[in-house]
Amino acid sequence: MDEERLVKLETLAAEQEKTIEELSAQLAEQWALIERVQKKLDLLTERFLALEERTAPEVPVTRPPHW
């Protein structure tokens, strides 16, 4: 009876260890993907701002009529 219980506990521990390793690998993979997406987003943001600056019309600085 105790031996059966011990075997079940060892089996459960081994299965949990495998699950933790799989989840850790998935987490690392997703973290790498998030970093790549963040870099792309940063580059696109920079490009967008640069394009916006080039295409924005020059607004002359003038005094309002009531001055």
Chimera marker file (.cmm) of the C-alpha trace (Angstrom):
<marker_set name="trace">
<marker id="1" x="0.000" y="0.000" z="0.000" r="1" g="1" b="0" radius="0.5"/>
<marker id="2" x="2.744" y="2.473" z="0.939" r="1" g="1" b="0" radius="0.5"/>
<marker id="3" x="4.782" y="1.405" z="-2.069" r="1" g="1" b="0" radius="0.5"/>
<marker id="4" x="1.824" y="2.071" z="-4.386" r="1" g="1" b="0" radius="0.5"/>
<marker id="5" x="1.308" y="5.455" z="-2.846" r="1" g="1" b="0" radius="0.5"/>
<marker id="6" x="5.001" y="6.259" z="-3.245" r="1" g="1" b="0" radius="0.5"/>
<marker id="7" x="4.953" y="5.200" z="-6.922" r="1" g="1" b="0" radius="0.5"/>
<marker id="8" x="1.888" y="7.409" z="-7.539" r="1" g="1" b="0" radius="0.5"/>
<marker id="9" x="3.554" y="10.373" z="-5.860" r="1" g="1" b="0" radius="0.5"/>
<marker id="10" x="6.771" y="9.873" z="-7.846" r="1" g="1" b="0" radius="0.5"/>
<marker id="11" x="4.775" y="9.583" z="-11.068" r="1" g="1" b="0" radius="0.5"/>
<marker id="12" x="2.844" y="12.739" z="-10.239" r="1" g="1" b="0" radius="0.5"/>
<marker id="13" x="6.064" y="14.600" z="-9.415" r="1" g="1" b="0" radius="0.5"/>
<marker id="14" x="7.654" y="13.485" z="-12.700" r="1" g="1" b="0" radius="0.5"/>
<marker id="15" x="4.584" y="14.566" z="-14.704" r="1" g="1" b="0" radius="0.5"/>
<marker id="16" x="4.535" y="17.931" z="-12.965" r="1" g="1" b="0" radius="0.5"/>
<marker id="17" x="8.234" y="18.422" z="-13.625" r="1" g="1" b="0" radius="0.5"/>
<marker id="18" x="7.685" y="17.686" z="-17.329" r="1" g="1" b="0" radius="0.5"/>
<marker id="19" x="4.754" y="20.109" z="-17.439" r="1" g="1" b="0" radius="0.5"/>
<marker id="20" x="6.795" y="22.833" z="-15.757" r="1" g="1" b="0" radius="0.5"/>
<marker id="21" x="9.640" y="22.344" z="-18.258" r="1" g="1" b="0" radius="0.5"/>
<marker id="22" x="7.195" y="22.555" z="-21.188" r="1" g="1" b="0" radius="0.5"/>
<marker id="23" x="5.572" y="25.698" z="-19.791" r="1" g="1" b="0" radius="0.5"/>
<marker id="24" x="8.972" y="27.253" z="-19.182" r="1" g="1" b="0" radius="0.5"/>
<marker id="25" x="9.991" y="26.577" z="-22.777" r="1" g="1" b="0" radius="0.5"/>
<marker id="26" x="6.745" y="28.069" z="-24.080" r="1" g="1" b="0" radius="0.5"/>
<marker id="27" x="7.189" y="31.110" z="-21.870" r="1" g="1" b="0" radius="0.5"/>
<marker id="28" x="10.721" y="31.661" z="-23.144" r="1" g="1" b="0" radius="0.5"/>
<marker id="29" x="9.505" y="31.305" z="-26.733" r="1" g="1" b="0" radius="0.5"/>
<marker id="30" x="6.697" y="33.793" z="-26.207" r="1" g="1" b="0" radius="0.5"/>
<marker id="31" x="9.009" y="36.240" z="-24.457" r="1" g="1" b="0" radius="0.5"/>
<marker id="32" x="11.341" y="36.144" z="-27.461" r="1" g="1" b="0" radius="0.5"/>
<marker id="33" x="8.363" y="36.769" z="-29.759" r="1" g="1" b="0" radius="0.5"/>
<marker id="34" x="7.213" y="39.708" z="-27.628" r="1" g="1" b="0" radius="0.5"/>
<marker id="35" x="10.691" y="41.224" z="-27.797" r="1" g="1" b="0" radius="0.5"/>
<marker id="36" x="10.753" y="40.883" z="-31.605" r="1" g="1" b="0" radius="0.5"/>
<marker id="37" x="7.304" y="42.444" z="-31.927" r="1" g="1" b="0" radius="0.5"/>
<marker id="38" x="8.299" y="45.286" z="-29.584" r="1" g="1" b="0" radius="0.5"/>
<marker id="39" x="11.398" y="46.032" z="-31.688" r="1" g="1" b="0" radius="0.5"/>
<marker id="40" x="9.296" y="46.083" z="-34.857" r="1" g="1" b="0" radius="0.5"/>
<marker id="41" x="6.760" y="48.358" z="-33.196" r="1" g="1" b="0" radius="0.5"/>
<marker id="42" x="9.510" y="50.731" z="-32.085" r="1" g="1" b="0" radius="0.5"/>
<marker id="43" x="10.936" y="50.855" z="-35.620" r="1" g="1" b="0" radius="0.5"/>
<marker id="44" x="7.513" y="51.452" z="-37.143" r="1" g="1" b="0" radius="0.5"/>
<marker id="45" x="6.804" y="54.194" z="-34.619" r="1" g="1" b="0" radius="0.5"/>
<marker id="46" x="10.068" y="55.907" z="-35.517" r="1" g="1" b="0" radius="0.5"/>
<marker id="47" x="9.296" y="55.632" z="-39.240" r="1" g="1" b="0" radius="0.5"/>
<marker id="48" x="5.784" y="56.964" z="-38.737" r="1" g="1" b="0" radius="0.5"/>
<marker id="49" x="7.001" y="59.948" z="-36.742" r="1" g="1" b="0" radius="0.5"/>
<marker id="50" x="9.683" y="60.703" z="-39.331" r="1" g="1" b="0" radius="0.5"/>
<marker id="51" x="7.127" y="60.550" z="-42.148" r="1" g="1" b="0" radius="0.5"/>
<marker id="52" x="4.730" y="62.685" z="-40.170" r="1" g="1" b="0" radius="0.5"/>
<marker id="53" x="7.401" y="65.327" z="-39.657" r="1" g="1" b="0" radius="0.5"/>
<marker id="54" x="8.263" y="65.403" z="-43.372" r="1" g="1" b="0" radius="0.5"/>
<marker id="55" x="4.662" y="65.646" z="-44.538" r="1" g="1" b="0" radius="0.5"/>
<marker id="56" x="3.346" y="68.041" z="-41.896" r="1" g="1" b="0" radius="0.5"/>
<marker id="57" x="2.729" y="71.463" z="-43.383" r="1" g="1" b="0" radius="0.5"/>
<marker id="58" x="4.842" y="74.266" z="-42.050" r="1" g="1" b="0" radius="0.5"/>
<marker id="59" x="2.599" y="76.433" z="-39.925" r="1" g="1" b="0" radius="0.5"/>
<marker id="60" x="3.862" y="80.003" z="-39.886" r="1" g="1" b="0" radius="0.5"/>
<marker id="61" x="4.160" y="81.547" z="-36.470" r="1" g="1" b="0" radius="0.5"/>
<marker id="62" x="2.107" y="84.709" z="-36.553" r="1" g="1" b="0" radius="0.5"/>
<marker id="63" x="0.544" y="86.918" z="-33.979" r="1" g="1" b="0" radius="0.5"/>
<marker id="64" x="-3.171" y="86.642" z="-33.461" r="1" g="1" b="0" radius="0.5"/>
<marker id="65" x="-5.200" y="89.517" z="-34.933" r="1" g="1" b="0" radius="0.5"/>
<marker id="66" x="-5.958" y="91.020" z="-31.537" r="1" g="1" b="0" radius="0.5"/>
<marker id="67" x="-2.267" y="91.838" z="-30.800" r="1" g="1" b="0" radius="0.5"/>
<link id1="1" id2="2" r="1" g="1" b="0" radius="0.2"/>
<link id1="2" id2="3" r="1" g="1" b="0" radius="0.2"/>
<link id1="3" id2="4" r="1" g="1" b="0" radius="0.2"/>
<link id1="4" id2="5" r="1" g="1" b="0" radius="0.2"/>
<link id1="5" id2="6" r="1" g="1" b="0" radius="0.2"/>
<link id1="6" id2="7" r="1" g="1" b="0" radius="0.2"/>
<link id1="7" id2="8" r="1" g="1" b="0" radius="0.2"/>
<link id1="8" id2="9" r="1" g="1" b="0" radius="0.2"/>
<link id1="9" id2="10" r="1" g="1" b="0" radius="0.2"/>
<link id1="10" id2="11" r="1" g="1" b="0" radius="0.2"/>
<link id1="11" id2="12" r="1" g="1" b="0" radius="0.2"/>
<link id1="12" id2="13" r="1" g="1" b="0" radius="0.2"/>
<link id1="13" id2="14" r="1" g="1" b="0" radius="0.2"/>
<link id1="14" id2="15" r="1" g="1" b="0" radius="0.2"/>
<link id1="15" id2="16" r="1" g="1" b="0" radius="0.2"/>
<link id1="16" id2="17" r="1" g="1" b="0" radius="0.2"/>
<link id1="17" id2="18" r="1" g="1" b="0" radius="0.2"/>
<link id1="18" id2="19" r="1" g="1" b="0" radius="0.2"/>
<link id1="19" id2="20" r="1" g="1" b="0" radius="0.2"/>
<link id1="20" id2="21" r="1" g="1" b="0" radius="0.2"/>
<link id1="21" id2="22" r="1" g="1" b="0" radius="0.2"/>
<link id1="22" id2="23" r="1" g="1" b="0" radius="0.2"/>
<link id1="23" id2="24" r="1" g="1" b="0" radius="0.2"/>
<link id1="24" id2="25" r="1" g="1" b="0" radius="0.2"/>
<link id1="25" id2="26" r="1" g="1" b="0" radius="0.2"/>
<link id1="26" id2="27" r="1" g="1" b="0" radius="0.2"/>
<link id1="27" id2="28" r="1" g="1" b="0" radius="0.2"/>
<link id1="28" id2="29" r="1" g="1" b="0" radius="0.2"/>
<link id1="29" id2="30" r="1" g="1" b="0" radius="0.2"/>
<link id1="30" id2="31" r="1" g="1" b="0" radius="0.2"/>
<link id1="31" id2="32" r="1" g="1" b="0" radius="0.2"/>
<link id1="32" id2="33" r="1" g="1" b="0" radius="0.2"/>
<link id1="33" id2="34" r="1" g="1" b="0" radius="0.2"/>
<link id1="34" id2="35" r="1" g="1" b="0" radius="0.2"/>
<link id1="35" id2="36" r="1" g="1" b="0" radius="0.2"/>
<link id1="36" id2="37" r="1" g="1" b="0" radius="0.2"/>
<link id1="37" id2="38" r="1" g="1" b="0" radius="0.2"/>
<link id1="38" id2="39" r="1" g="1" b="0" radius="0.2"/>
<link id1="39" id2="40" r="1" g="1" b="0" radius="0.2"/>
<link id1="40" id2="41" r="1" g="1" b="0" radius="0.2"/>
<link id1="41" id2="42" r="1" g="1" b="0" radius="0.2"/>
<link id1="42" id2="43" r="1" g="1" b="0" radius="0.2"/>
<link id1="43" id2="44" r="1" g="1" b="0" radius="0.2"/>
<link id1="44" id2="45" r="1" g="1" b="0" radius="0.2"/>
<link id1="45" id2="46" r="1" g="1" b="0" radius="0.2"/>
<link id1="46" id2="47" r="1" g="1" b="0" radius="0.2"/>
<link id1="47" id2="48" r="1" g="1" b="0" radius="0.2"/>
<link id1="48" id2="49" r="1" g="1" b="0" radius="0.2"/>
<link id1="49" id2="50" r="1" g="1" b="0" radius="0.2"/>
<link id1="50" id2="51" r="1" g="1" b="0" radius="0.2"/>
<link id1="51" id2="52" r="1" g="1" b="0" radius="0.2"/>
<link id1="52" id2="53" r="1" g="1" b="0" radius="0.2"/>
<link id1="53" id2="54" r="1" g="1" b="0" radius="0.2"/>
<link id1="54" id2="55" r="1" g="1" b="0" radius="0.2"/>
<link id1="55" id2="56" r="1" g="1" b="0" radius="0.2"/>
<link id1="56" id2="57" r="1" g="1" b="0" radius="0.2"/>
<link id1="57" id2="58" r="1" g="1" b="0" radius="0.2"/>
<link id1="58" id2="59" r="1" g="1" b="0" radius="0.2"/>
<link id1="59" id2="60" r="1" g="1" b="0" radius="0.2"/>
<link id1="60" id2="61" r="1" g="1" b="0" radius="0.2"/>
<link id1="61" id2="62" r="1" g="1" b="0" radius="0.2"/>
<link id1="62" id2="63" r="1" g="1" b="0" radius="0.2"/>
<link id1="63" id2="64" r="1" g="1" b="0" radius="0.2"/>
<link id1="64" id2="65" r="1" g="1" b="0" radius="0.2"/>
<link id1="65" id2="66" r="1" g="1" b="0" radius="0.2"/>
<link id1="66" id2="67" r="1" g="1" b="0" radius="0.2"/>
</marker_set>
